[in-house]
Amino acid sequence: MSHSVIEASQLSLTFETNDGPVHALSDVSLNIQKGEFVSLIGPSGCGKTTLLRVIADLEQPSEGEISINGMSPHEARLKRAYGYVFQAPALYPWRTIGKNIALPLEIMGYSKSEQAERVRKGLDLVNLTGFEKKFPWQLSGGMQQRASIARALSFDPDLLLMDEPFGALDEIVRDKLNEQLLRLWEMTQKTVVFVTHSIPEAVFLSTKIVVMSPRPGKIHDIITCDFPRDRTLDIRETPEFIDVANRVRQGLREGHSYVD
C-alpha cells in the first residue's frame, strides 16, 4: 500500500524584492508517493530549486498547503525526515571524508561506535570504501558528490532531496553517477526528488517527470516513466526512451522554456 510522502496543494511563493514582487511559484499541486523518483525539470528561474527548498523548509510558501509524511515541512525538518544534496558537494575541506559523512550524526548525538558503523555503511553504498581518511581535495568532483550523497543518507532519512547534484560534472562522470544513483535508489528504496536541467538525465532516472514552465513557476506536465528498475544507459537508444524524452522536450517548448 503506497502512501504520499509529499503532498503539495496550490502552492504559491512570491519574493518581495527592491524591483517589486517576483512570483517564483504559482498554484503548484503535486503528490509524491513513497519510493518514487521524481525529477523537476525546467529552465533556469522556473522555481525548481524554490520548490525543493519549500519541501525542505528553507523557504516558506506565500499560499497553499504542503505536508511531508503528514507533517509540516518545519516538523519534518526538525524530525530530520530528509537528506539534502546541494549542487556543489559542500564538504568541509578540513574534515576527512569519513568525518564529513559523520557530521549530521555528530550533530544528532549518535555514539562514536554508531557513527563509525554508519560511515562504513555510507561509504560502501556510494562505492567509496577505503577513502574515509582522505580529504575532499584529494578526491575528484564525482567522488566528492558521492560523499555528499553518503552524508545525506547517513541518518537514514526516507526522503532524499537533490538539487542538480551532477550539473557541474562532465558527461562521462555524470552518466556513471546516474547509473550508481539508480542502484542506490533501488537498494535503499528511498523517495527521491531530483532537480535537473538535463532531459536525458530526467528520463533515465525518474519514475515521474514534472515539467515546469518559467516564472511564475507552474507545473506544465507530469510524465510517467515506467522503465524497468534495473535499466542501464543503453536504454537511451530505445524508441520508448526517445518518445518520453520528446514529450519532455515538447512540454518545455509549450511552457515557452525551450532554450536550444
Sequence and secondary structure as in RCSB ss.txt:
>XXXX:A:sequence
MSHSVIEASQLSLTFETNDGPVHALSDVSLNIQKGEFVSLIGPSGCGKTTLLRVIADLEQPSEGEISINGMSPHE
ARLKRAYGYVFQAPALYPWRTIGKNIALPLEIMGYSKSEQAERVRKGLDLVNLTGFEKKFPWQLSGGMQQRASIA
RALSFDPDLLLMDEPFGALDEIVRDKLNEQLLRLWEMTQKTVVFVTHSIPEAVFLSTKIVVMSPRPGKIHDIITC
DFPRDRTLDIRETPEFIDVANRVRQGLREGHSYVD
>XXXX:A:secstr
   EEEEEEEEEEEEEETTEEEEEEEEEEEEEETT EEEEE  TTSSHHHHHHHHTTSS  SEEEEEETTB HHH
HHHTT EEEE SS    TTS HHHHHHHHHHHTT  HHHHHHHHHHHHHHTT TT TTS GGGS HHHHHHHHHH
HHHTT  SEEEEESTTTTS HHHHHHHHHHHHHHHHHH  EEEEEES HHHHHHH SEEEEEETTTBEEEEEEE 
   TT  GGGGGSHHHHHHHHHHHHHHHHTT    
